[in-house]
C-alpha cells in the first residue's frame, strides 16, 4: 500500500514538472510573438511613393503588415460610409496622400491639419490611387 502511494506521488510530481515546463515554453513563445508584432516604420511619403511606383511590389512589402506611418496631416475627412479618416501628405504636389482609417474615428476630431503624427495600423493596399492603412491608432 505504501508502495502504491509513493508511485502516485512520484507520478504526480512528474506530471507537475512537465506542466511547469509547458508553461515556460508558452511564455517564451509569447515573448517572440510580441517581437514579431513590432510595427515597420515608414514615412507617409515613402509609402505613397512605393505604391505609385509599383502597386504589386508595394503590396508584397506592406499589405497585411503592421506599420507605423509618420507624416504631415493633409486633411481630416469622412468616406462614403461616413467613417472618419486622416490623409497624410504623400507627394505634396497633387494633394494626394495616404488614407489612414482609424479604429476610433472620434480621435480624428482631435487632429489638426499640418501637424506631424504617427499612426500605427495595418497596410491595406491601394484604392483608387490612394495607399490605405486600416485599424489605425494615433500615437
LINZINOR-V91998 format. One record per backbone hydrogen bond with DSSP energy under -0.5 kcal/mol. CO is the residue of the C=O (numbers start at 1). NH is the residue of the N-H. If there is no record, write none. Layout:
CO:NH / CO:NH
//
This chain:
1:5 / 2:6 / 3:7 / 4:8 / 5:9 / 6:10 / 7:11 / 8:12 / 9:13 / 10:14 / 11:15 / 12:16 / 13:17 / 14:18 / 15:19 / 16:20 / 17:21 / 18:22 / 19:23 / 20:24 / 21:25 / 22:26 / 23:27 / 24:28 / 25:29 / 26:30 / 27:31 / 28:32 / 29:33 / 30:34 / 31:35 / 32:36 / 33:37 / 35:38 / 39:41 / 40:68 / 42:70 / 43:47 / 44:48 / 45:49 / 46:50 / 47:51 / 48:52 / 49:53 / 50:54 / 54:58 / 55:59 / 56:60 / 57:61 / 58:62 / 58:63 / 59:63 / 62:65 / 62:123 / 65:67 / 65:123 / 66:40 / 67:69 / 67:121 / 68:42 / 68:70 / 69:119 / 70:44 / 71:117 / 72:89 / 73:114 / 75:87 / 77:85 / 79:82 / 83:79 / 84:102 / 85:77 / 86:88 / 86:100 / 87:74 / 87:75 / 88:98 / 96:90 / 96:91 / 96:92 / 97:99 / 98:88 / 98:100 / 99:101 / 99:133 / 100:86 / 101:136 / 103:105 / 104:107 / 105:108 / 106:109 / 107:110 / 108:111 / 112:115 / 115:73 / 115:117 / 117:71 / 118:139 / 119:69 / 119:121 / 120:137 / 121:67 / 122:134 / 123:64 / 125:132 / 127:130 / 129:131 / 130:127 / 131:99 / 132:124 / 133:101 / 134:122 / 136:103 / 136:104 / 137:120
//
